[in-house]
Amino acid sequence: MADTQYILPNDIGVSSLDCREAFRLLSPTERLYAHHLSRAAWYGGLAVLLQTSPEAPYIYALLSRLFRAQDPDQLRQHALAEGLTEEEYQEKLERVILGSKAAQQHPKEVRELWQTCGDLMFSLEPRLRHLGLGKEGITTYFSGDCTMEDAKLAQDFLDSQNLSAYNTRLFKEVDREGKSCYEVRLASVLGTDPTQDSEVTSKLKSYEFQGCHFQVTRGDYAPILQKVVEHLEKAKAYTANSHQEQMLAQYVDSFTQGSIEAHKRGSRFWIQDKGPIVESYIGFIESYRDPFGSRGEFEGFVAMVNKAMSAKFERLVASAEQLLKELPWPPAFEKDKFLTPDFTSLDVLTFAGSGIPAGINIPNYDDLRQTEGFKNVSLGNVLAVAYATQREKLTFLEEEDKDLYTRWKGPSFDVQVGLHELLGHGSGKLFAQDEKGVFNFDQETVINPETGEQIQSWYRSGETWDSKFSNIASSYEECRAESVGLYLCLNPQVLEIFGFQGTDAEDVIYVNWLNMVRAGLLALEFYTPEASSWRQAHMQARFVILRVLLEAGEGLVTVIPTTGSDGRPDARVRLDRSKIRSVGRPALERFLRRLQVLKSTGDVAGGRALYEGYAAVTDAPPECFLTLRDTVLLRKESRKLIVQPNTRLEGSEVRLLEYEASASGLIRSFAERFPEDGPELEEVLTRLATADARFWKGPGEAPSGQA
């Protein structure tokens, strides 16, 4: 029997992302702007397939071809008419595909696609189960024979050339003399033609670095990014102001040339575009799924303002400077000046990427965040999906907590998201030395509160948080932001901003802390014992916080193994609400201060020792987390799938296309996403995947993924 963490039920929950009212309130020009940004995001999102696994592009092409020929209802009826039972239709994918109308129309192409991805799609070979480098997992950010040592070497090379890893992939080959040769490939429309001059052109050459050969090229995802650029160009005609126009122009330059510097310039204009009705961001942004932690997954979102909730966030922003002073580190460890950010609640129209977050704090460029600012976004209709909690499915809680949890989970999550994004990700200073040797802090007077001594380490020119802390950077930062949220939600001023006082405020605090403790236990689903690794940054962060609060002792938090009514293993988490302030707050204060000091000073060794120590999952008593992980997997509820709408241009009008919250609705939303060029995109994706198939082999393996 396969491990249950790799099994999804056929009746998995599906929710629909509702943005109808927000879209209705847009003007015709705003709808056209949103439409073209949405098209750019959806096209760019296809690059994620090429960033994930060798078989992902083929799976997409196969399903796209399948459902272009027949919608879900037609496919089902066809399969039943061909002699399959209802159960076989749900379980026998190969028979459904090879007996489909698409296979009858194009037998050779459909069979080849199935042969390429069918086995890989279902494989539970240890290396293919999760993301990782070399023998530890699968990723297409790197060729299959790259190890963590190769990734570190490549990062050192990129730092030496002041090149960002965000929009790169790394491909390794060994020449006849046994010398390692690396290709650093930039995502761009333009190829390596030297006559195509740009600010990146001078970087496109060969280098010798630490006994290895490096070649910087560009043109990764070129045909996909060409589609992105075309729609960004069209969106320019419908911008609301010069900031948006210049922002789009820089994004076009970035995707055309492969320039992260151009994307940074676009992000500067984006930061300056305060309170737009239609908000968006697009590019190679989040590094969660890079095993090394430096390469950005393509992401694009388009959303519309929710004025009522945005007003609460505006009041939180107005209080931010005062609230920052309450964070448990010395003033020297905070930014020299708080750059008042935009903070809005938005209803998502489009979120193209591997998942949809509840909130965002961007851009992720440390230099911009430190000196020019950032924006915070809370995604209201995504939160609404998260709020929908059924009492009977609330695992690991005491019965007396369930009603309170159901009532206050949504409101407490609003508070946590607001604090997490604005004052979590938006706080803290990085001590740095620029290329001229100038420090952004006073070496003589700034004292490390953990050691009582002067600052001994900092970020050198070219070093960033991601490049320095690499594969723990994302989770460490999410843990810091989550901890800030828990710490500051105890502040009465914060709760009043969100409309809570008295008993209601105390209930919000309790449920927020209880939710974090429960989330820390649920996080064990995302830990892989075989590789001693975590597969999800936020989940690892929540487990670390659970460990910190358990360590505080005095009965603040307990995790108790039990037996369920069905006779199978179960567990309960308990939080003593009377000790949140007396025991929980001091423990979190100490932990937060250590997190920030180590981050500010760029102390990688100290940061790893602290964070990886708390993130370690063992079966040591009293909690016995490895055993508890088995219970979590036994009781897990599959996360919902989310159906997103499409927009369609009909003459000069933009129409919103909505779909039912079902598997069929989800399939139709994808099938209708690219009505004009679906076949072309299938060909593009398989061609790009096949061109690189020789790289997707692990150490000692034969090449795979050939089509």
Phi and psi in degrees as a GROMACS rama.xvg file:
@    title "Ramachandran Plot"
@    xaxis  label "Phi"
@    yaxis  label "Psi"
@TYPE xy
-70.6809  150.688  ALA-2
-55.9192  132.191  ASP-3
-63.1165  -19.6248  THR-4
-67.4155  -15.9801  GLN-5
-101.567  10.4788  TYR-6
-116.149  127.535  ILE-7
-110.496  134.744  LEU-8
-74.6567  156.468  PRO-9
-68.3724  -23.4573  ASN-10
-98.1716  30.6496  ASP-11
-56.8148  142.639  ILE-12
-67.125  143.993  GLY-13
-130.927  129.791  VAL-14
-121.186  154.125  SER-15
-106.598  139.392  SER-16
-86.8127  111.715  LEU-17
-94.1308  115.454  ASP-18
-131.992  19.4653  CYS-19
-58.1801  -48.7013  ARG-20
-66.9111  -42.5465  GLU-21
-63.094  -39.2407  ALA-22
-68.3693  -38.2629  PHE-23
-60.3793  -33.4156  ARG-24
-80.0653  -6.08582  LEU-25
-74.5311  147.814  LEU-26
-75.011  163.842  SER-27
-54.8617  -39.7625  PRO-28
-67.0819  -42.1457  THR-29
-64.142  -35.3471  GLU-30
-66.3284  -39.8945  ARG-31
-65.7518  -41.1392  LEU-32
-60.0981  -48.2536  TYR-33
-62.869  -39.291  ALA-34
-60.9822  -50.2822  HIS-35
-70.249  -34.3874  HIS-36
-64.9011  -39.3324  LEU-37
-62.4301  -43.5666  SER-38
-61.9744  -41.8563  ARG-39
-60.4893  -42.4858  ALA-40
-65.3773  -44.9538  ALA-41
-65.5291  -40.4988  TRP-42
-63.312  -46.9723  TYR-43
-62.496  -32.866  GLY-44
-60.5596  -22.3057  GLY-45
-64.0296  -24.354  LEU-46
-62.4405  -25.9492  ALA-47
-60.1589  -33.2322  VAL-48
-59.7527  -37.6726  LEU-49
-81.9467  -8.84923  LEU-50
-99.2444  -1.3648  GLN-51
-108.193  -66.193  THR-52
-149.441  157.687  SER-53
-58.6721  -33.7855  PRO-54
-86.9983  -14.8774  GLU-55
-56.101  -45.8258  ALA-56
-62.1528  -35.6489  PRO-57
-70.1899  -37.4979  TYR-58
-60.9764  -46.4069  ILE-59
-60.9138  -46.4807  TYR-60
-61.8753  -39.9993  ALA-61
-64.9263  -47.8175  LEU-62
-67.8264  -36.923  LEU-63
-61.7398  -45.5088  SER-64
-64.5904  -40.39  ARG-65
-60.2554  -47.3211  LEU-66
-91.2925  -6.64089  PHE-67
-72.8517  -32.7081  ARG-68
-80.8387  -34.292  ALA-69
-147.277  135.058  GLN-70
-75.54  171.228  ASP-71
-55.1454  -41.53  PRO-72
-66.2461  -41.3035  ASP-73
-65.6038  -40.0642  GLN-74
-63.4865  -43.0691  LEU-75
-62.1744  -48.1516  ARG-76
-61.9822  -38.892  GLN-77
-63.2679  -44.5147  HIS-78
-64.7742  -42.0758  ALA-79
-65.8814  -37.5324  LEU-80
-66.5925  -26.6833  ALA-81
-82.4656  0.9613  GLU-82
106.518  -0.286937  GLY-83
-76.9524  145.062  LEU-84
-81.3113  169.593  THR-85
-60.2246  -40.8729  GLU-86
-65.7399  -42.1152  GLU-87
-64.6844  -35.1923  GLU-88
-61.3383  -35.7877  TYR-89
-76.4628  -25.5371  GLN-90
-114.494  -26.0722  GLU-91
-101.997  76.2824  LYS-92
-63.1491  -42.3655  LEU-93
-59.8027  -44.5961  GLU-94
-64.9409  -38.458  ARG-95
-63.4782  -46.0187  VAL-96
-67.2348  -49.9512  ILE-97
-73.1091  -14.4927  LEU-98
-100.274  5.06809  GLY-99
-77.7706  168.728  SER-100
-64.0904  -37.0895  LYS-101
-60.0447  -41.1205  ALA-102
-69.7908  -33.2095  ALA-103
-68.9929  -34.9411  GLN-104
-77.0152  -39.6294  GLN-105
-135.336  69.2328  HIS-106
-59.4772  -42.8328  PRO-107
-65.6604  -47.531  LYS-108
-65.0948  -44.0397  GLU-109
-67.059  -42.3439  VAL-110
-63.5073  -40.5947  ARG-111
-64.6859  -41.373  GLU-112
-61.5639  -44.6054  LEU-113
-63.5293  -42.0308  TRP-114
-64.3128  -30.9934  GLN-115
-74.7265  -39.5667  THR-116
-114.062  -14.082  CYS-117
-57.8721  -53.2591  GLY-118
-66.8791  -42.4489  ASP-119
-64.3318  -33.879  LEU-120
-59.7001  -36.7163  MET-121
-106.31  -0.0966011  PHE-122
-64.8618  135.127  SER-123
-113.891  26.9681  LEU-124
-58.2372  137.627  GLU-125
-49.0435  -44.1841  PRO-126
-69.0234  -25.964  ARG-127
-92.9874  2.63928  LEU-128
-79.8203  -26.9095  ARG-129
-152.548  169.26  HIS-130
-73.647  141.61  LEU-131
174.722  174.361  GLY-132
-103.834  145.538  LEU-133
59.1002  -127.615  GLY-134
-76.4065  -9.64552  LYS-135
-83.6229  -14.501  GLU-136
171.079  -164.856  GLY-137
-122.422  141.318  ILE-138
-160.347  148.353  THR-139
-110.167  13.0714  THR-140
-70.7745  -24.0625  TYR-141
-131.941  151.757  PHE-142
-67.46  159.853  SER-143
-62.5238  -23.7097  GLY-144
-94.8552  6.95871  ASP-145
-77.3901  138.007  CYS-146
-112.658  177.363  THR-147
-61.4194  -31.2289  MET-148
-66.4648  -40.2554  GLU-149
-62.1813  -41.9707  ASP-150
-63.5785  -40.3189  ALA-151
-66.2284  -41.9916  LYS-152
-61.2456  -45.1387  LEU-153
-62.62  -38.3059  ALA-154
-65.0407  -40.4973  GLN-155
-61.3363  -41.1904  ASP-156
-62.6622  -47.6399  PHE-157
-60.4919  -42.4693  LEU-158
-60.7182  -39.7011  ASP-159
-65.3349  -24.5239  SER-160
-105.448  8.68081  GLN-161
52.8478  40.9356  ASN-162
-105.769  136.074  LEU-163
-82.3878  147.111  SER-164
-86.5449  -9.38736  ALA-165
-50.8853  -44.3549  TYR-166
-107.662  29.6697  ASN-167
-115.351  161.517  THR-168
-130.525  158.387  ARG-169
-121.927  126.698  LEU-170
-122.748  129.693  PHE-171
-116.683  139.313  LYS-172
-140.146  156.317  GLU-173
-114.031  126.75  VAL-174
-80.1898  -177.871  ASP-175
-63.3233  -26.4547  ARG-176
-86.978  1.96053  GLU-177
84.1907  13.6222  GLY-178
-87.1517  135.026  LYS-179
-76.2671  128.228  SER-180
-121.04  127.579  CYS-181
-118.478  137.98  TYR-182
-107.74  121.471  GLU-183
-98.2281  111.074  VAL-184
-105.998  122.272  ARG-185
-89.1573  141.703  LEU-186
-75.3908  124.469  ALA-187
-169.439  162.291  SER-188
-76.2818  -44.8969  VAL-189
-69.71  146.665  LEU-190
-93.2049  -148.863  GLY-191
-100.106  11.5596  THR-192
-59.4552  116.631  ASP-193
-64.613  -16.5028  PRO-194
-78.5995  -14.1906  THR-195
-85.2749  80.0069  GLN-196
-73.2916  140.415  ASP-197
-162.206  177.079  SER-198
-67.9062  -14.4019  GLU-199
-90.8742  -20.4624  VAL-200
-52.8298  -40.3452  THR-201
-65.4859  -18.5484  SER-202
-86.555  -13.5117  LYS-203
-83.8509  84.4058  LEU-204
-160.334  -178.445  LYS-205
-92.2332  147.095  SER-206
-137.244  148.371  TYR-207
-107.039  125.924  GLU-208
-144.59  118.929  PHE-209
48.7593  45.1859  GLN-210
78.9085  8.59522  GLY-211
-123.675  162.143  CYS-212
-103.813  130.33  HIS-213
-121.064  136.912  PHE-214
-125.974  122.455  GLN-215
-96.5134  122.281  VAL-216
-127.627  176.866  THR-217
-144.629  178.378  ARG-218
109.177  4.93038  GLY-219
-64.6135  137.015  ASP-220
59.2711  24.1612  TYR-221
-51.4245  -51.8065  ALA-222
-65.3038  -28.5498  PRO-223
-72.2985  -46.5115  ILE-224
-66.7838  -26.3226  LEU-225
-60.9271  -40.9603  GLN-226
-64.5403  -40.4814  LYS-227
-59.271  -48.4183  VAL-228
-61.4362  -41.8644  VAL-229
-57.9044  -42.0202  GLU-230
-79.6167  -29.5354  HIS-231
-65.1442  -37.4792  LEU-232
-62.981  -42.2637  GLU-233
-66.703  -35.4417  LYS-234
-65.2767  -26.1615  ALA-235
-55.5976  -32.1452  LYS-236
-68.5576  -13.2223  ALA-237
-122.784  18.746  TYR-238
-68.4417  155.463  THR-239
-90.9568  -17.0583  ALA-240
-163.145  175.78  ASN-241
-69.2052  -29.4383  SER-242
-59.9275  -46.5228  HIS-243
-64.9647  -39.6026  GLN-244
-63.9836  -45.5021  GLU-245
-70.1078  -35.2122  GLN-246
-57.9805  -49.1666  MET-247
-65.0596  -37.8545  LEU-248
-60.9773  -40.5383  ALA-249
-71.7248  -36.7258  GLN-250
-61.712  -42.1978  TYR-251
-58.8756  -46.0806  VAL-252
-60.4859  -42.1321  ASP-253
-61.1159  -49.8403  SER-254
-73.5257  -26.7202  PHE-255
-74.3596  -46.4181  THR-256
-89.2577  -26.3073  GLN-257
88.1413  29.9714  GLY-258
-103.497  116.312  SER-259
-71.7594  -31.4924  ILE-260
-60.737  -39.7629  GLU-261
-64.609  -38.3643  ALA-262
-65.4274  -35.9471  HIS-263
-62.9727  -42.8167  LYS-264
-62.0185  -41.116  ARG-265
-62.1688  -37.6545  GLY-266
-66.895  -32.3521  SER-267
-62.3641  -46.2117  ARG-268
-64.531  -35.0825  PHE-269
-63.6734  -42.9131  TRP-270
-60.6069  -37.3138  ILE-271
-75.8597  -15.8713  GLN-272
-83.3978  86.7687  ASP-273
-81.8422  134.065  LYS-274
55.5311  44.3813  GLY-275
-68.7061  152.443  PRO-276
-69.6557  -41.8521  ILE-277
-108.431  115.476  VAL-278
-105.881  147.225  GLU-279
-158.465  161.365  SER-280
-155.362  147.086  TYR-281
-154.222  141.181  ILE-282
149.078  -167.127  GLY-283
-90.5736  98.8392  PHE-284
-113.992  -65.0693  ILE-285
-94.7352  135.986  GLU-286
-103.425  17.9694  SER-287
-56.9894  -37.8871  TYR-288
-98.1351  1.40426  ARG-289
-78.8148  122.03  ASP-290
-56.7468  -25.8992  PRO-291
-89.179  -26.691  PHE-292
96.1112  18.0256  GLY-293
-119.358  -21.9976  SER-294
-93.9454  136.673  ARG-295
-91.6068  136.632  GLY-296
-79.7139  142.941  GLU-297
-67.1662  137.3  PHE-298
-150.152  140.342  GLU-299
-147.328  132.486  GLY-300
-133.002  153.195  PHE-301
-135.557  130.209  VAL-302
-149.419  165.717  ALA-303
-125.204  144.184  MET-304
-67.2417  140.504  VAL-305
-108.932  104.231  ASN-306
-67.7396  -37.0959  LYS-307
-64.319  -50.3027  ALA-308
-71.0686  -32.9663  MET-309
-60.7127  -32.5733  SER-310
-62.8116  -37.9126  ALA-311
-66.1003  -41.8249  LYS-312
-66.8824  -33.559  PHE-313
-62.3871  -39.2432  GLU-314
-67.5355  -34.5018  ARG-315
-65.4466  -42.0831  LEU-316
-60.629  -40.897  VAL-317
-63.1342  -25.7351  ALA-318
-96.0658  -0.806939  SER-319
-61.0886  -44.0323  ALA-320
-60.5862  -39.3332  GLU-321
-69.666  -41.9298  GLN-322
-66.8091  -33.9416  LEU-323
-60.3431  -30.6214  LEU-324
-68.0671  -18.1359  LYS-325
-86.1921  -9.64176  GLU-326
-69.5186  146.349  LEU-327
-84.2529  48.1099  PRO-328
-139.437  157.255  TRP-329
-61.6467  153.851  PRO-330
-54.3989  -31.7481  PRO-331
-64.6972  -19.6712  ALA-332
-91.5136  4.0718  PHE-333
-106.824  155.612  GLU-334
-52.68  146.502  LYS-335
-59.7179  -34.8695  ASP-336
-143.884  131.048  LYS-337
-75.8463  118.803  PHE-338
-91.0627  101.866  LEU-339
-54.5158  116.622  THR-340
-92.3877  167.274  PRO-341
-77.6874  137.343  ASP-342
-141.069  108.345  PHE-343
-127.946  154.079  THR-344
-98.1778  129.414  SER-345
-126.108  149.819  LEU-346
-101.116  122.498  ASP-347
-72.5922  131.074  VAL-348
-92.6705  -44.4812  LEU-349
-142.468  131.467  THR-350
-136.147  101.952  PHE-351
-99.3973  121.988  ALA-352
165.412  -159.124  GLY-353
-90.4941  -6.56388  SER-354
-171.134  170.736  GLY-355
-120.141  114.256  ILE-356
-80.0437  167.103  PRO-357
-87.3261  -22.5042  ALA-358
-156.116  158.109  GLY-359
-140.827  142.657  ILE-360
-126.168  112.359  ASN-361
-142.195  161.499  ILE-362
-79.0634  165.171  PRO-363
-89.1928  2.95684  ASN-364
-76.0437  115.807  TYR-365
-58.9638  -40.2301  ASP-366
-64.1067  -37.3908  ASP-367
-70.6826  -42.5918  LEU-368
-63.0786  -35.7204  ARG-369
-73.8524  -36.3488  GLN-370
-114.348  -23.4034  THR-371
-120.398  -19.2659  GLU-372
113.346  -166.33  GLY-373
-162.407  177.647  PHE-374
-127.437  151.258  LYS-375
-116.334  139.773  ASN-376
-133.485  127.588  VAL-377
-109.139  127.943  SER-378
-99.0535  95.7373  LEU-379
-61.1673  -44.4469  GLY-380
-75.57  -18.9933  ASN-381
-74.0469  -41.9845  VAL-382
-59.985  -38.3525  LEU-383
-59.7353  -37.3777  ALA-384
-66.6433  -40.5658  VAL-385
-67.7981  -31.2441  ALA-386
-67.4038  -26.1171  TYR-387
-69.3678  83.2948  ALA-388
-107.281  126.185  THR-389
-89.426  127.24  GLN-390
-55.3954  -40.6806  ARG-391
-70.2369  -12.7635  GLU-392
-104.242  10.7436  LYS-393
-80.7756  99.0838  LEU-394
-82.2945  154.747  THR-395
66.2262  16.443  PHE-396
-112.295  151.169  LEU-397
-68.5506  148.831  GLU-398
-56.544  -39.0031  GLU-399
-70.873  -13.3346  GLU-400
-90.7988  -18.0117  ASP-401
-66.7118  -42.6694  LYS-402
-65.4753  -42.9705  ASP-403
-62.3256  -43.0705  LEU-404
-62.3091  -45.5391  TYR-405
-61.5746  -40.2979  THR-406
-70.4395  -40.1836  ARG-407
-107.657  0.135791  TRP-408
-60.1297  -47.6563  LYS-409
-60.7333  -55.6481  GLY-410
-58.9294  -40.1019  PRO-411
-67.72  -33.5974  SER-412
-68.2204  -35.0495  PHE-413
-57.4894  -46.3178  ASP-414
-63.8538  -46.3545  VAL-415
-63.6173  -43.6856  GLN-416
-62.4595  -43.6238  VAL-417
-60.4083  -47.9158  GLY-418
-68.6319  -41.7104  LEU-419
-55.9423  -50.1  HIS-420
-75.3456  -49.5364  GLU-421
-73.6825  -52.4901  LEU-422
-103.689  -11.2276  LEU-423
-83.3863  -75.3751  GLY-424
-63.6915  -24.8067  HIS-425
-86.443  1.05802  GLY-426
-108.608  165.583  SER-427
91.6214  144.138  GLY-428
-111.926  142.767  LYS-429
-101.198  122.514  LEU-430
-75.8096  127.018  PHE-431
-143.394  156.537  ALA-432
-122.441  124.826  GLN-433
-82.8776  -177.735  ASP-434
-65.2574  -17.5087  GLU-435
-93.4972  1.40348  LYS-436
88.3415  5.80921  GLY-437
-84.4908  134.053  VAL-438
-92.6175  149.918  PHE-439
-96.3468  16.4586  ASN-440
-148.961  162.339  PHE-441
-89.3848  109.249  ASP-442
-62.2371  -26.6047  GLN-443
-79.0603  -32.3642  GLU-444
-108.35  -22.3328  THR-445
-77.8348  124.307  VAL-446
-112.886  136.133  ILE-447
-74.0632  115.539  ASN-448
-67.9341  -16.3228  PRO-449
-80.7762  -30.8007  GLU-450
-113.104  -19.3499  THR-451
75.94  9.86786  GLY-452
-113.973  170.207  GLU-453
-64.89  158.863  GLN-454
-63.5044  128.727  ILE-455
-105.601  -12.9807  GLN-456
-144.732  157.104  SER-457
-164.153  -178.619  TRP-458
-91.7519  122.768  TYR-459
-79.754  166.947  ARG-460
-55.3724  130.546  SER-461
92.6329  -17.2912  GLY-462
-85.8147  141.247  GLU-463
-126.875  170.637  THR-464
-56.8179  -48.3823  TRP-465
-64.4314  -44.5971  ASP-466
-68.8429  -31.559  SER-467
-82.7578  -43.4244  LYS-468
-95.1806  -5.93365  PHE-469
39.8882  -115.442  SER-470
-74.2055  -5.66051  ASN-471
-104.528  -5.75132  ILE-472
-59.1175  -49.2464  ALA-473
-63.1621  -49.0579  SER-474
-67.6416  -40.9427  SER-475
-57.7321  -45.8475  TYR-476
-68.0706  -38.1631  GLU-477
-65.1717  -36.4801  GLU-478
-65.2211  -41.7922  CYS-479
-62.1511  -44.3552  ARG-480
-67.5334  -41.7995  ALA-481
-62.537  -40.4409  GLU-482
-65.6292  -38.9746  SER-483
-60.6573  -41.6551  VAL-484
-60.5962  -46.7749  GLY-485
-63.0873  -41.2279  LEU-486
-67.143  -46.8176  TYR-487
-83.2571  -15.3997  LEU-488
-68.7373  -11.2177  CYS-489
-77.0449  -10.1916  LEU-490
-80.643  121.655  ASN-491
-58.0504  -33.6724  PRO-492
-61.5908  -41.6575  GLN-493
-61.8002  -46.4959  VAL-494
-66.6772  -34.4915  LEU-495
-65.1416  -37.0273  GLU-496
-57.5566  -37.9672  ILE-497
-89.8167  4.30491  PHE-498
90.2813  21.6383  GLY-499
-117.339  131.835  PHE-500
-141.756  163.511  GLN-501
60.0825  -135.253  GLY-502
-62.2316  -38.7302  THR-503
-59.7674  -42.327  ASP-504
-62.8051  -41.6644  ALA-505
-65.587  -36.6475  GLU-506
-66.7839  -39.1743  ASP-507
-62.0641  -44.0337  VAL-508
-60.3743  -48.962  ILE-509
-60.5821  -46.1197  TYR-510
-68.8021  -34.3036  VAL-511
-63.2186  -46.4243  ASN-512
-68.1808  -40.9458  TRP-513
-62.8645  -41.3982  LEU-514
-61.1367  -39.1457  ASN-515
-67.6127  -41.2708  MET-516
-64.085  -46.0517  VAL-517
-62.1947  -41.4811  ARG-518
-61.9615  -34.6186  ALA-519
-63.0205  -35.9294  GLY-520
-73.1149  -46.5454  LEU-521
-59.0032  -27.3631  LEU-522
-59.8398  -24.0082  ALA-523
-58.7494  -22.1869  LEU-524
-57.4208  -29.1974  GLU-525
-97.7737  14.1464  PHE-526
-102.232  134.86  TYR-527
-109.048  104.52  THR-528
-61.0654  -37.4826  PRO-529
-58.8357  -35.1032  GLU-530
-106.125  0.50074  ALA-531
49.0416  47.4619  SER-532
-137.819  156.795  SER-533
-100.673  141.693  TRP-534
-103.111  -2.1126  ARG-535
-148.053  126.25  GLN-536
-63.5052  -47.4256  ALA-537
-64.9  -38.8621  HIS-538
-66.6548  -42.0115  MET-539
-59.9272  -41.6376  GLN-540
-60.2933  -42.4425  ALA-541
-70.3032  -34.2229  ARG-542
-64.7267  -41.3036  PHE-543
-59.7571  -42.8884  VAL-544
-64.7661  -40.4917  ILE-545
-56.8611  -44.8807  LEU-546
-61.7653  -41.3851  ARG-547
-62.3153  -43.6294  VAL-548
-72.8437  -32.7955  LEU-549
-65.5205  -40.6565  LEU-550
-63.8014  -27.5811  GLU-551
-61.5136  -26.7517  ALA-552
69.7709  -155.372  GLY-553
58.1464  22.651  GLU-554
75.3098  14.3313  GLY-555
-59.2032  -52.4507  LEU-556
-130.402  136.154  VAL-557
-135.282  145.156  THR-558
-119.087  117.812  VAL-559
-116.784  116.328  ILE-560
-65.7607  138.073  PRO-561
-139.44  -177.147  THR-562
-118.367  130.203  THR-563
-76.1891  172.361  GLY-564
-64.0852  -18.1351  SER-565
-89.9752  4.1547  ASP-566
83.9812  -0.871137  GLY-567
-97.8586  161.037  ARG-568
-57.6735  144.259  PRO-569
-146.142  -178.412  ASP-570
-156.963  160.866  ALA-571
-133.753  140.037  ARG-572
-105.834  137.45  VAL-573
-125.851  138.524  ARG-574
-126.771  122.405  LEU-575
-82.3677  103.3  ASP-576
-65.4567  -21.6491  ARG-577
-73.2186  -12.6906  SER-578
-111.956  7.29781  LYS-579
-60.4401  -45.6419  ILE-580
-80.2523  -38.1384  ARG-581
-79.5989  -31.5553  SER-582
-114.636  -46.5606  VAL-583
-67.3906  -44.9485  GLY-584
-62.5369  -47.6301  ARG-585
-61.1526  -38.092  PRO-586
-64.7734  -43.0973  ALA-587
-68.3458  -34.8916  LEU-588
-61.1279  -47.6345  GLU-589
-62.7743  -43.763  ARG-590
-65.7982  -45.2004  PHE-591
-61.3078  -41.541  LEU-592
-61.7154  -42.3705  ARG-593
-65.6302  -43.239  ARG-594
-56.4342  -47.1884  LEU-595
-69.4748  -41.7868  GLN-596
-61.9655  -44.7095  VAL-597
-66.642  -36.6215  LEU-598
-68.8003  -47.1057  LYS-599
-58.3517  -40.3281  SER-600
-89.2663  -1.30942  THR-601
63.6237  30.847  GLY-602
-83.3819  86.5853  ASP-603
-65.2118  -44.0386  VAL-604
-61.3874  -47.136  ALA-605
-65.633  -40.1503  GLY-606
-63.9732  -42.951  GLY-607
-65.6919  -43.1484  ARG-608
-60.1771  -44.4171  ALA-609
-66.824  -53.7601  LEU-610
-72.171  -45.8083  TYR-611
-68.3884  -26.6731  GLU-612
-63.8193  -47.3702  GLY-613
-71.5357  -28.2211  TYR-614
-82.5003  -7.68477  ALA-615
-66.3488  134.975  ALA-616
-112.4  114.514  VAL-617
-128.932  177.835  THR-618
-105.568  22.6416  ASP-619
-69.6657  138.069  ALA-620
-68.9001  159.248  PRO-621
-86.9891  -17.9766  PRO-622
-80.8191  -32.4886  GLU-623
52.6788  65.1341  CYS-624
-66.426  -32.3288  PHE-625
-65.1987  -38.5961  LEU-626
-67.4972  -41.3716  THR-627
-61.8115  -32.5533  LEU-628
-59.9958  -40.6944  ARG-629
-60.2154  -39.2643  ASP-630
-66.7188  -41.8056  THR-631
-60.2064  -44.1712  VAL-632
-65.1685  -36.7705  LEU-633
-64.4083  -36.0234  LEU-634
-103.301  6.09431  ARG-635
-66.9243  147.639  LYS-636
-107.794  127.771  GLU-637
-64.2659  139.36  SER-638
-68.0958  147.066  ARG-639
-69.1653  148.963  LYS-640
-87.6365  148.454  LEU-641
-118.499  126.678  ILE-642
-91.746  127.843  VAL-643
-109.177  151.106  GLN-644
-77.7855  173.287  PRO-645
-120.556  163.074  ASN-646
-117.802  146.42  THR-647
-134.182  132.738  ARG-648
-86.1436  118.033  LEU-649
-121.721  97.8716  GLU-650
69.9331  -121.473  GLY-651
-103.541  5.22368  SER-652
-104.031  147.287  GLU-653
-107.693  126.049  VAL-654
-106.668  138.167  ARG-655
-91.5336  124.072  LEU-656
-105.021  116.661  LEU-657
-108.479  159.271  GLU-658
-136.464  152.916  TYR-659
-69.9498  155.138  GLU-660
-81.6687  78.7594  ALA-661
-154.154  169.291  SER-662
-60.5638  -40.1483  ALA-663
-63.5541  -40.9246  SER-664
-63.6383  -39.5866  GLY-665
-62.4201  -45.1966  LEU-666
-63.3712  -44.106  ILE-667
-62.8056  -36.9263  ARG-668
-62.2327  -39.6901  SER-669
-73.2566  -41.0808  PHE-670
-63.8654  -29.6683  ALA-671
-97.9412  8.08142  GLU-672
-74.612  -34.4829  ARG-673
-127.565  65.2185  PHE-674
-65.3325  -29.113  PRO-675
-87.443  -21.1764  GLU-676
-143.497  29.6033  ASP-677
-54.7686  -50.7579  GLY-678
-60.2796  -38.5256  PRO-679
-62.9171  -41.0988  GLU-680
-67.5999  -37.4035  LEU-681
-58.3025  -45.2857  GLU-682
-65.8585  -41.8398  GLU-683
-60.7717  -48.0735  VAL-684
-63.4983  -45.4553  LEU-685
-69.0939  -34.0382  THR-686
-66.272  -45.0821  ARG-687
-64.5936  -41.004  LEU-688
-65.8149  -41.9504  ALA-689
-67.5903  -34.8878  THR-690
-60.8107  -30.2549  ALA-691
-105.02  8.32961  ASP-692
-58.1435  -31.5148  ALA-693
-65.0641  -20.1313  ARG-694
-83.2574  -17.4705  PHE-695
-90.323  65.0942  TRP-696
-136.225  143.786  LYS-697
-82.935  176.686  GLY-698
-55.4274  121.971  PRO-699
81.6123  4.46259  GLY-700
-99.4857  156.91  GLU-701
-81.991  152.962  ALA-702
-56.4424  146.887  PRO-703
-137.512  173.161  SER-704
83.2901  14.8327  GLY-705
-74.9099  137.846  GLN-706
